[in-house]
Amino acid sequence: MSEYIIGLTGGVASGKSAVEACFHTLGVMVADADAAARAALAAGSEGLAEVVATFGPTVLGPDGHLDRAAMRRRVFADPAARQQLEAIVHPRVRAALAEACRGAPGPYAVASIPLLAEGGGRAAYPWLARVLVVDVPETTQLARLLRRDGIDEALAKAMIAAQATRQQRLTIADDVIVNDGPLEALPGQVTALDRLYRGLAAARS
């Protein structure tokens, strides 16, 4: 059982997935909020039933699954709709992450939460022992997003603007990985944090 839980967050195209992979390599269990969100709205789930009751049956595709692309467009254009959707999804995601992390082997576990700052920060996740932010300059973030997704600059900037600011994320951080260099620089930084977290978890137990 892992009672010592690290919250991992970062903006779009910050390199959060690469940091997750480094923790996996070190044998650390990482629970992913995006995967938990997909499960919360899976076909036949209570979450999806609540989404349909809130937004109507047009949010479903012909196969009975959530039409995620249509839902994304809808909430991206309507902040009130986004808040309604988040009120359905976020509590389920928080519960699933806490359960997965506490059931993990090892001295600590990581909860990867892309929208940690947007979703209430520490107040919404009081069971997080520390918060690790993957930080990157916005110019680097923009360049990576354009290259990765093949989208135009206006959409890339809109995606970045829709998230918390860099400063808002750094405000809730206990630890920061500055990921503005080559991927080869990440494992060493994560290994150093792994040593720190194992020591802190041992001291708490």
N, C-alpha and C positions, 0 to 999 in steps of 0.2 A: 504494500500500500504506500502510495506517495502522498504525504500530507504537505510536502513543500512543492509549490507549483509556481512556475515562471510564466508570465504572460508575454508572448512575443507579438510585436506589431510593427507596422511600417506602411508607408504609402504604396500606391500602385507602382509597380516596376522598381521597387526599392531593392529587391533581391532577397525578400523574406523567404521564398521557397528554397533558395540556395542555402540559407542559414538553417532552415528546417532539415535539409538533407545532411548538413554537418552534424546536427544533433543526433539524427538517426544513425549515422556512422559510428557515433560514440556510444550507441546502445541506449539512448534516451528516447522514451516514448513521447511522441508529439501528437496531441489531439488537435484536429484542424476544424476551425469554426465554419469554413466554407462547406466541408463535408457534412458537418452537423446540420447546417442550414438546408442542404439538399435533402437530408434524411427527414428533417422536420416538415418538409413540404412534399414528401414522396406520395405517390398515388395510394389512396386509401388511408392516409394518415389523418389524425385529428387536425393537424396544422393546415393541411390542404383544404379540409372541409371548412375550416374557419375562414380561409382566404376566399373560397367560393362564396360563402355566406356574406362576406364583406364587399367583394368586388363583382360578384355575379359570375355566371357560368362561362362567360366569354373568355375568362382567363385560362380555361382548359383547352388543350389541344384535342384533336379527334380521338386520340388514344387514351384520354382520361387523365393524362399527366398535365402538370402545370406547363403552360406555354411560357417558358422562362424569358424568351426574347421579348415577347409582347409585354410581359409583366415589368421587365426591366425598362422598356421604353415608357411605360405608363408612369412608373414611380420616379423616373429620371426627370420627367416633365412636370410632375405634380408633387411638391414637397409634402402636402397633406396626405396624399396617398402613400408616399414613402414612409411617413410616420405610422400610418395604419398598418402597413406591412411589417415594419420593424417591431411594432407592439405585439404582433402575432409570433414573429420568428425569434426575436432576441431572447425572450425568457426560456424558450425551448432549447436554444443553442447554449445558453449559460448552464442550464441543468445538465445537458448532455456532456459538455466539456468537463464540468466538475466531476461527474460520475466516472468518465473515462480516465481522467488524470488521477483521481484518488484510487482507482483500481489498478493502476499501472505498477509494474515491478520497478525496482530501483529506488534510490534515495530521493529523486525528484522527477517531475514530469514537466512538459512544456505545453501550454495551451496557445495555439497560434490563432490570434484574433485580429484580422485585418482592420476591423472597425472598432477597435477598443476605445480610442479617444472619442469617436462619434457615438458610441453606444453607452456612454455613461462613465467611462474610465474606471477608476478604482472603486467608486461608489457602487457601480453595477457589478463589480467582481471583487468583493471584499475578501475572497479566499485566495487571491493571488499574493504570494510572498514578495515577489519583485516583478518589475516590468522592464523588458528588454526591447528597445526600439532600434530597428534597422533604419538608419538615417542616410539620406542622400540629397545633395543639392537639387533644387527643382529643375535646373537646366539639364542635369544628368538624367533625372527622372523622365523628363520630356523626351530627350533623345532616345532613351531605351524604349519608351512606350511607342514612339513612332516606328522604331526598328522592329520591335517585337510583334506589334499588332497590325502594322501596315495601314494605319489610319492617318487621316489628315491632321494637321496641327491644331485646328480649331476644336476638333473632338477630343484630342489628347489633352489640351488645356482645360476643356470642360470637365473631363474625367478627374483631373488633378484638383480642380477647383471645388468639385463636389465632395471631396474628402476633407478631413481635418487638415489644418495647416501644419507645416513642419514644426512650428513653435508649439502648437497645441500637443503634438505627440511628445516632443522633448520635455514638456512640462511634467508629464506623468512618468518619465523614464527614471529608473534606478541605474540602468546600464544602457550603453549606446554602442552599437557597431556602426562605424562610418563606412559605408560600402560604396565608395566612389573610385575604387581601384579595381584591379583584376580579381577574378574569382579565386585565384590561387591564394589571395591574402585572407580569405574568410576562415579556412580551417584552423589556422593558428589563433585567431581571435576567439572562435567558438571553443576551442580546447581550453584556453585560459579561463573563459567564463564557466566551462564545465567544472574545472577544478574549484572555482569559487563557489559554485552552487552546491557541489558535493560537500564542501566544508561547512557551508551555512546550514545545509539540511542535517548534517551530522550533529552540529552544535545545538540545533533545535530539538532533536529527538532525545 
